[in-house]
Amino acid sequence: MKYLNRLSIDGFMLGIVASAVLATLFPARGTMADVVEQGTKVAIGLLFLLYGARLEPREAIAALRHWRLHTAVFAVTFMVFPLIGLALRVLVPSVLTDDLYTGVLFLCLVPSTVQSSIAFTSIARGNVAGAVVSASLSNLAGVFVTPLLVVLLMNTTGKATVDASAVLMIMVQLLLPFLIGQLLRPRLGWLLRHTTPLKVVDRGSVLLVVYSAFGAGMTEHIWSGLSPGRLLATAAVCAGLLAMVLTITMVVGRRAGFSTPDRIVLVFCGSKKSLATGLPMAAVLFAGQPVGLIVLPLMIFHQIQLFTCAVLARRYARRAESADELVEHGQVVGVSE
């Protein structure tokens, strides 16, 4: 595992790849497919229940004083990303197929990550409290905003067709467990002190969704039309999208006069997209459609963002350490003189 860390290889992504390969070789069929589908729904509901139990209302209210920072993160996540996604329509059909473009547009509509955004902000020595609130608010708002954006944009720009009933289903499957988690928070304190159960549910639900989506793709033969060239093109589009948004967040952070710790929050929370939230939403919103192809850009983007943000976080940390050394050296010189 240490060797993988040195290579900046995320073990979770290896698990996702393994789930996709397993589904490709041994897709669930018949009764087993129904069991996997129901198990996935239960795991997703439990995941959002734990999300609700984990969010401390008083801490969130106290950190809302950084409203300019949270507004900037929200604007990048749910305005800048979708606008870029709409502009990428020009890549169809020369670079992206209709289904792959639907996936690229969908990844532009999902909320920011929670765990990795906070982790990278901490490594970079940014405003961790601000990252906690920004990422949590993005995920909570995404339960409402993402389905509405999908209905508003995808019915007219891609092959996907989503009706209002899917939005209601999202509310029941994601928001209701979240609210129950908030109500049960006092009784779940003992569980929240242990990270292992949370990690198992968090990552396990994603792996189940990946297996279910890719297995359905195999049984429906949707992968037969995906060439290696299209796959590489999708990866290039995702990399270009991330580079564009990272540049925008850095420029906006400086122009808005944010402090360095707050600029770090904007960079990491504003540029990231949640696989844990996006995959369950896709399973509901695109039921009966080629979900495997639609979520593929999000999976690719997720891995690229992890690698890129890990490099950025280390760079920010080195800058902060260098600044501390200069300050310490200056203090020592001042005393000696």
N, C-alpha and C positions, 0 to 999 in steps of 0.2 A: 504493500500500500504506500510506503514511503517512496518507493521507486516511482510509482504512478504520480505521486504529488510532485516529485521533482520534474517530471515530464509535463506537468500541468494537465494531466488526464483526469477527468472527473469520474470517480467510480460509479456515480449515479447514472451518468451518460452511458457507461459501459453496460449497466443494467438495462437501460432503455434499448440499446442496440441488441442485447441478448434477447430481450422480450420480442423485439421485431423479428429477429432471426428465428426464434422458437415458433412464433405465430406463422412465419413463412413456411417452415418445415412441417409443423404440426398444428394447423389451425383447428379451433374448436368447431365442431359440427353438431347439428341436431340438438339433442337435449343438453349436451355439454355447453354448446354456445349460449343456450338460455341461462344455464347456471352461471357462466362467466358474466353475462350481461347483468343479471340480478346482483351478483357479487360486486360488480363494479359500481353499481348504484349505491349499494350499502356502504362501500368503502368511501365513496365520494361524500355521502351524507355525513359519515363519521368524521371525515377530514374537516369539513366546514363547521361541524359542531366543535371540534377542538380549536379551530381558528377563532370561533366566537368566545370560547372559554379562555383563550390565551390573551385576548385584548383587554387591557385594563382601562375601563372608561375614564377614571380620574386622571390617569397619565395622559390619555389622548386629549382630554379637554385642556389640561395644563399646557401641552405642547402646541395647541392650536394658535398660540400667539404668533407663531412664525407663519402667518397666513400668506404672506407674499411668496415664501418658499414653496408651500404646499400648492398654491395656485399655479406656480410655474411648473411644478412636476405634473400636476393634473392637466395643464394645457398641452405640455409636450406629449403626454401619454394618450390623451383622448382627442387632441386637435391636430397637432403637428404630424404625428404618426399616420392618422387616417388620411390627411391631405396628401402625404407622400405616397401612401398606398393607392389612392385614386389615380395619382399621376403615373404610377407604374403600369397602368392599364395599356400604355403604349407599347409595352413589351410583348403583348399578345398579338399574333401567335408566333412571332419570330423567335422569341426567347422562352416564353412561358406558355404552357397550355392553359386552357380556361380553368381547369381544376386546380392547377398549381397557382395560377393568379388568384383564384378564390382563397387559397391557403395563405398567400402573401398578404392579401387584403385583410384576412381574418386575424393574422398575427399582429397587424397594425392596430387592431381594435381591442385586444385583450389588455387587462391591467398589468401593472408592474409586479415584479416578484416581491416577496417579503423577506424570506430568510437570506438569500444571497445579496440582495440590495443592502441589507443591514450589515451583513458580514463584510462585504467589500468596503462599505463606508467606515467601519471600525478599523479595518486593516489600513486604510488610507488616512486614518486619524481625522475623519470628518465629524460632522454633527450627528452622532448616533441617535440621540433622542429625536431629532428632526427626521432622520431616515425611518425610524420606527413608525412615526405618525404618518409620514408621506406614503410609505409603502402600504401600511394598513388601510389608510383611507382610499388609496388607489384600488386595492383589492375589494374593499367593501362597496365602493362606488361602481366597480366593474360589474358586480352582480346585476345592477340596473342598467348601466350605461352601455356595456358591451352588447347585450342582446338588442337594445334599442338601435344602436349603430348598425348592427348586422341587418336588422329589418329595414332600416332606412337606406343603407348603401348597397347591400348585396343583392337585393331583389332586382336592382336596375343595372348593376355593374358586373355581375358574374352569373354563373350557372346556378348557384345556390338559391333556393327559394325558402324563405323562413316566414312563418306567419305568427300572429300574436299569441297563439297557444303555446309556441315554443318559449316565449318570454315568460309566460305564466309557469311553465314547467321548470324553468330556471329558478324562479322565485321559490317554488316549492322544494326543489331538490337542493338548492344551495343556500338561499337566504333563510328559510325556515330552520334548518339545522344550526345556522350561525346564531340566530336569535335564541334558540334553545340553549346553545352553548353559553351565551351571555347570562341566561337565567340560572344555569347550573354552575356558573363559575365558582361560587363559594364552596360548593361540594366537590369540585374537581381540582382543588388546590394541590392535593397530594400528588395527583397525576402530572400536573404542570411542572412540578419540580424535577421530573425525570424526562430527559430529552429522548431517550430511546423509544418509548411507545409512540411519541409524536412523530419521530422520524420514520418509524415503521409504517404508520398509517399514511403519512404524507407521501412517502416515496412508493409505498405499496399500491396506493390508489392510482398513481400515475402509470406504474408498470402494468397494472390491470387494464387501464384504458388503452395503452399502447398495444398490448397483446390483442385486445378485443378489436381495435381499429384495423390492425394489420391482418389479423385473422380473417376479418370480414372482407378485406381487400383481396385476400387469396381465394376465398370461396367464390367471390364475384368476378375474379380475373381482371381486376382493375389495374394490376401492375404490368400487364403485358405490353401496354403502350408507353411505359416510361423508359426512355433510353438513358444510357450513362451521360450523354451530352446534356439532356434536360436536367438531370440530377446535378451536374456540375454548374449548369447555368443558374439553377435555383440557389445553390450555395453562394455563387458570386453575387446574385441579387441581394441575398440576405446580408452578406458581408458589406456590400455597398450601402444598404439601408442603415445598418448599424453605424458605419463610419459617418454617414450624413447626420444622423441624430446626435451622435457624440459631439460632432463639430458644433451643431446648433446649441446643445446644452452648455458647452464651454463658452461660446460667444455670449449667449443670453446671460449666463451667470456673471460674466465680467461686466456687461453693459448694465445689468440691473443693480450693480454695486453690492452683490452678496459677498460676505466674508468667504475666505478660503474653505472653512469647514462646511458652509452652506452650499458653496459651488460644488463641492464633492458630492453632497446629497443629490443635487440636481443632476449631476452627471450619471450617477449610478442608479438612482430611482427613476429618472426620466427616460433613460435609454434602454431599460430592461423590460422584458416581456415574460409573463408567468406561464410556464408550462403546466404547473400544478393546477392553475385555474383555467387555462385555455383549453386543455384537453377534455376535462369534464363538460365544459360548455359546448365544445364541438360535438361531443357524443350526443348531446341533447338537441342542439340547433340543427345539425346536419344528419339527423336520423334518416336512413334510407338512401343516403347519398354516399359517394366515395370518401368516407371520413379519413381513411388512411392517407390518400393523396392530399386532402385538404389540410391535415395537421402536419404533414411532412415539412413544409417551410418553417413552421413554428419550432419543430424539433431541431432542425438545422440551425435556426437563428439562436436557439437556447444554448447550444454548444459553443457557437462562435462568440456569443456574448460572455459566457463564462470564461473562456480563454482570454479574450480581449480585456475584460474588466479585471481579471486577475493580474495581468501585466500592468494595467493602469494603476491599480491599487498599490502594487509594489513601488511603482514610480512615485506616486504621491507620498508614500511612506518614507521613501529615501529622501525626498525633498524636505519633508518635515524634520527628519533626523538631522539632515545637514544644517537646517536653520537653527535647530536646538544647539548643535555643536558650535555654531558661530556665536550665538547668544552667550553660551557658557564660556567660550573663549574670551569674548569681550568683557564679561564680568570678571574673569580672572585677571585680565590685563588691567582693568580699572582698579582692582584692589592692590595689585603690585605697584602701581604708580602712586 
